[in-house]
Amino acid sequence: MTAAALWSLLGSSSLVIGGLIAIRWDLAPRTIGLIMGFGAGVLIASLSVDLAVDAFERTNGLVTGLGLLTGGAVFYGGDLLLDRYGADKRKSSSGEQADGNPLAIVLGTILDGIPESAAIGVALIEGEQMGVAFVLAVFISNLPESLSASSGLRRAGYSQRWILGLWILVNVVCAFASLLAFGLLDDSHQNAIAFTLAFASGAILAMLADTMMPEAFEHAGRMVALVTVVGFTLGFVLTEQQAESEGDAGAKAGSAVVAGLERGRPVLPG
């Protein structure tokens, strides 16, 4: 269970890093927008290959499809509710958070981070090594999110302590979400695991389309299209390379077992 929390903390630690950078330096909105587009591309590739495909391979298209649609719908409903209380501009870098409700901003920010953290916890249920590409995607996508939101919060008059406290709180909640997902499920419930992975994919995709990508395009314009493709390419290549290396390791372990059986000495893969 500790691994689930640690991987989640690693992925979301860039929220605090982004907050510190935004407090120390005043980055140009265009720069933030380009980084957001790149991070969105990496995350789209990883949720497609790491989460949605994994969910489909565990069960069937019906469970995966229901998970994707349910995750998107739940995020949309929660986001719509919080937006009515002033969380709709929580990622703005121009200070529009000044008109929002602080509690709604906090809850909206937590809502953005829970799906990816839950996915990390679920992926570790069977003792599998967490995909480096997915954690890297979470880390990269969280950095511009924090940069943009922290810049806006600072312009809106929020104190440095309040901003850093927000990201630390989100880190803790994300780690708890990962622990909860890890603790509630086990490897005997493949349909439940698949549904949860697909649910997280749908929720993350809805978050990207609703908040992150529009904010990126607003500040960086058409160039966002290109950097998003670059991010997607990086995420896809990293994910596929890791899958290939894991497959090679599994094949070598299987060969060792077969060779041991042929010699009359079963060999357990280590």
C-alpha positions as CSV (number, residue, x, y, z in Angstrom):
1,M,0.0,0.0,0.0
2,T,2.9,2.3,0.7
3,A,4.0,2.1,-2.9
4,A,0.6,3.3,-4.1
5,A,0.9,6.4,-2.0
6,L,4.5,7.1,-2.9
7,W,3.9,6.8,-6.7
8,S,0.9,9.1,-6.3
9,L,2.9,11.6,-4.4
10,L,5.6,11.5,-7.0
11,G,3.2,12.1,-9.8
12,S,1.5,15.0,-8.0
13,S,4.6,16.5,-6.5
14,S,4.9,18.7,-9.6
15,L,1.9,20.6,-8.3
16,V,4.0,21.9,-5.4
17,I,7.0,22.5,-7.8
18,G,4.8,24.5,-10.2
19,G,3.4,26.5,-7.3
20,L,6.9,27.4,-6.1
21,I,8.0,28.4,-9.6
22,A,4.9,30.6,-10.2
23,I,5.5,32.3,-6.9
24,R,9.1,33.0,-7.6
25,W,8.9,33.9,-11.3
26,D,6.3,35.6,-13.4
27,L,6.1,33.3,-16.5
28,A,4.5,34.5,-19.7
29,P,1.0,33.1,-20.3
30,R,2.1,31.8,-23.8
31,T,4.9,29.8,-22.2
32,I,2.4,28.3,-19.7
33,G,-0.1,27.5,-22.4
34,L,2.5,25.7,-24.5
35,I,3.6,23.6,-21.5
36,M,0.0,22.8,-20.8
37,G,-0.6,21.6,-24.4
38,F,2.5,19.4,-24.2
39,G,1.4,17.9,-20.9
40,A,-2.1,17.2,-22.2
41,G,-0.6,15.3,-25.2
42,V,1.6,13.1,-22.9
43,L,-1.4,12.4,-20.7
44,I,-3.7,11.5,-23.6
45,A,-1.2,9.0,-24.9
46,S,-0.7,7.4,-21.5
47,L,-4.4,7.2,-20.5
48,S,-5.2,5.7,-23.9
49,V,-2.4,3.0,-23.9
50,D,-1.8,2.5,-20.2
51,L,-5.4,2.7,-18.8
52,A,-8.0,2.2,-21.5
53,V,-6.2,-0.6,-23.3
54,D,-5.4,-2.3,-20.0
55,A,-9.1,-2.1,-19.0
56,F,-10.2,-3.6,-22.3
57,E,-7.7,-6.5,-22.1
58,R,-8.9,-7.4,-18.6
59,T,-12.6,-7.7,-19.5
60,N,-14.6,-6.6,-22.6
61,G,-15.7,-3.6,-24.6
62,L,-19.0,-3.2,-22.6
63,V,-17.3,-2.8,-19.2
64,T,-14.6,-0.6,-20.6
65,G,-17.1,1.6,-22.5
66,L,-19.3,2.0,-19.5
67,G,-16.4,2.9,-17.4
68,L,-15.2,5.5,-19.9
69,L,-18.6,7.1,-20.2
70,T,-19.3,7.0,-16.5
71,G,-16.0,8.6,-15.6
72,G,-16.6,11.4,-18.1
73,A,-20.1,12.0,-16.9
74,V,-19.2,12.0,-13.2
75,F,-16.4,14.5,-13.8
76,Y,-18.6,16.6,-15.9
77,G,-21.4,16.7,-13.2
78,G,-19.0,17.4,-10.4
79,D,-17.2,20.1,-12.4
80,L,-20.5,21.7,-13.4
81,L,-21.6,21.8,-9.8
82,L,-18.4,23.4,-8.6
83,D,-18.3,25.9,-11.5
84,R,-21.6,27.3,-10.3
85,Y,-19.9,28.2,-7.0
86,G,-16.9,29.9,-8.6
87,A,-14.4,27.1,-9.6
88,D,-14.7,27.5,-13.3
89,K,-11.6,29.7,-13.6
90,R,-9.4,27.7,-11.2
91,K,-6.7,27.1,-13.8
92,S,-6.7,30.7,-15.2
93,S,-3.3,32.4,-15.2
94,S,-4.8,35.9,-15.4
95,G,-6.2,36.2,-11.9
96,E,-9.9,35.4,-12.7
97,Q,-10.0,33.3,-9.4
98,A,-10.6,36.6,-7.6
99,D,-14.3,36.3,-8.3
100,G,-14.4,32.6,-7.3
101,N,-15.2,30.9,-4.0
102,P,-12.0,29.7,-2.3
103,L,-13.6,26.4,-1.2
104,A,-14.9,25.7,-4.6
105,I,-11.5,26.4,-6.1
106,V,-9.9,23.9,-3.6
107,L,-12.5,21.2,-4.3
108,G,-12.3,21.7,-8.0
109,T,-8.5,21.3,-7.9
110,I,-8.9,18.2,-5.9
111,L,-11.5,16.9,-8.4
112,D,-8.9,17.3,-11.2
113,G,-6.3,15.2,-9.4
114,I,-8.3,12.2,-8.0
115,P,-8.8,10.1,-11.2
116,E,-5.2,9.8,-12.1
117,S,-4.2,9.0,-8.5
118,A,-6.9,6.3,-8.2
119,A,-5.6,4.8,-11.5
120,I,-2.1,4.6,-10.0
121,G,-3.5,2.7,-7.0
122,V,-5.5,0.3,-9.1
123,A,-2.5,-0.4,-11.4
124,L,-0.5,-1.6,-8.4
125,I,-3.1,-4.1,-7.2
126,E,-1.6,-7.1,-8.9
127,G,1.9,-6.2,-7.8
128,E,2.8,-4.8,-11.2
129,Q,5.5,-2.2,-11.6
130,M,3.9,1.1,-12.1
131,G,4.2,2.4,-15.7
132,V,7.0,5.0,-15.7
133,A,5.3,6.6,-18.7
134,F,2.0,7.1,-16.9
135,V,3.6,8.6,-13.8
136,L,5.8,10.8,-16.0
137,A,2.6,11.9,-17.9
138,V,0.9,12.8,-14.6
139,F,4.0,14.7,-13.4
140,I,4.3,16.6,-16.7
141,S,0.6,17.5,-16.9
142,N,0.4,18.6,-13.3
143,L,3.3,21.1,-13.7
144,P,1.7,23.5,-16.2
145,E,-1.7,23.1,-14.4
146,S,-0.1,24.3,-11.2
147,L,1.9,27.0,-13.0
148,S,-1.2,28.5,-14.6
149,A,-3.4,28.2,-11.5
150,S,-0.8,29.5,-9.1
151,S,0.0,32.5,-11.3
152,G,-3.7,33.3,-11.4
153,L,-4.2,32.9,-7.7
154,R,-1.2,35.1,-7.0
155,R,-2.7,37.8,-9.3
156,A,-6.0,37.4,-7.6
157,G,-4.5,38.3,-4.3
158,Y,-4.1,34.9,-2.6
159,S,-1.0,34.6,-0.3
160,Q,2.0,32.4,-1.0
161,R,1.1,30.4,2.0
162,W,-2.4,29.8,0.8
163,I,-1.2,28.7,-2.7
164,L,1.4,26.3,-1.4
165,G,-1.1,25.0,1.2
166,L,-3.5,24.2,-1.6
167,W,-1.0,22.1,-3.5
168,I,0.2,20.3,-0.4
169,L,-3.5,19.5,0.4
170,V,-4.1,18.2,-3.1
171,N,-1.0,16.0,-2.8
172,V,-2.2,14.4,0.4
173,V,-5.7,13.8,-0.9
174,C,-4.3,12.3,-4.1
175,A,-2.2,9.9,-2.1
176,F,-5.2,9.0,0.0
177,A,-7.2,8.3,-3.2
178,S,-4.5,6.0,-4.5
179,L,-4.4,4.2,-1.2
180,L,-8.2,3.9,-1.2
181,A,-8.3,2.4,-4.7
182,F,-5.5,0.0,-3.8
183,G,-7.2,-1.1,-0.6
184,L,-10.8,-1.5,-1.8
185,L,-10.0,-3.8,-4.8
186,D,-8.1,-7.0,-5.2
187,D,-6.9,-9.0,-8.3
188,S,-9.9,-11.4,-8.1
189,H,-12.2,-8.6,-9.3
190,Q,-11.0,-8.1,-12.8
191,N,-14.2,-6.5,-14.0
192,A,-14.1,-4.0,-11.1
193,I,-10.4,-3.2,-11.8
194,A,-11.2,-2.7,-15.5
195,F,-14.2,-0.5,-14.8
196,T,-12.1,1.6,-12.4
197,L,-9.2,2.0,-14.9
198,A,-11.7,3.0,-17.7
199,F,-13.6,5.3,-15.3
200,A,-10.3,7.1,-14.5
201,S,-9.5,7.4,-18.2
202,G,-12.9,9.0,-19.0
203,A,-12.6,11.4,-16.1
204,I,-9.1,12.5,-17.0
205,L,-10.0,12.9,-20.7
206,A,-13.0,15.0,-19.6
207,M,-10.8,17.1,-17.4
208,L,-8.3,17.8,-20.2
209,A,-11.1,18.8,-22.7
210,D,-12.9,20.9,-20.1
211,T,-10.2,22.8,-18.4
212,M,-6.6,22.2,-19.5
213,M,-6.7,22.3,-23.3
214,P,-9.0,25.3,-23.6
215,E,-6.8,27.3,-21.2
216,A,-3.7,26.2,-23.2
217,F,-5.3,27.3,-26.5
218,E,-6.4,30.6,-25.0
219,H,-2.9,31.6,-24.1
220,A,-0.7,30.0,-26.8
221,G,-3.0,29.8,-29.8
222,R,-2.6,27.4,-32.7
223,M,0.9,26.4,-31.7
224,V,-0.7,24.3,-29.0
225,A,-1.8,21.8,-31.7
226,L,1.8,21.0,-32.6
227,V,3.1,20.8,-29.0
228,T,0.2,18.5,-28.1
229,V,1.2,16.1,-30.9
230,V,4.8,16.3,-29.7
231,G,3.6,15.4,-26.1
232,F,1.4,12.6,-27.4
233,T,4.3,11.2,-29.4
234,L,6.6,11.2,-26.4
235,G,4.0,9.6,-24.2
236,F,3.1,6.9,-26.7
237,V,6.8,6.0,-27.4
238,L,7.7,5.8,-23.7
239,T,4.6,3.6,-23.0
240,E,5.2,1.2,-25.9
241,Q,8.9,0.9,-25.1
242,Q,8.2,0.0,-21.5
243,A,5.5,-2.5,-22.6
244,E,8.1,-4.1,-25.0
245,S,10.8,-4.3,-22.3
246,E,8.3,-5.9,-19.8
247,G,7.3,-8.3,-22.5
248,D,10.9,-9.3,-23.2
249,A,11.5,-9.8,-19.5
250,G,8.4,-12.0,-19.3
251,A,9.5,-14.1,-22.3
252,K,13.0,-14.6,-20.7
253,A,11.4,-15.8,-17.5
254,G,9.1,-18.2,-19.4
255,S,12.1,-19.6,-21.3
256,A,14.0,-20.2,-18.0
257,V,11.0,-22.1,-16.6
258,V,10.7,-24.3,-19.8
259,A,14.5,-25.0,-19.8
260,G,14.3,-26.0,-16.1
261,L,11.4,-28.3,-16.7
262,E,13.3,-30.0,-19.6
263,R,16.2,-30.6,-17.3
264,G,13.9,-31.9,-14.6
265,R,14.6,-28.9,-12.4
266,P,11.7,-26.5,-12.4
267,V,13.0,-22.9,-12.3
268,L,10.8,-20.2,-10.8
269,P,11.1,-16.8,-12.5
270,G,12.7,-14.3,-10.1
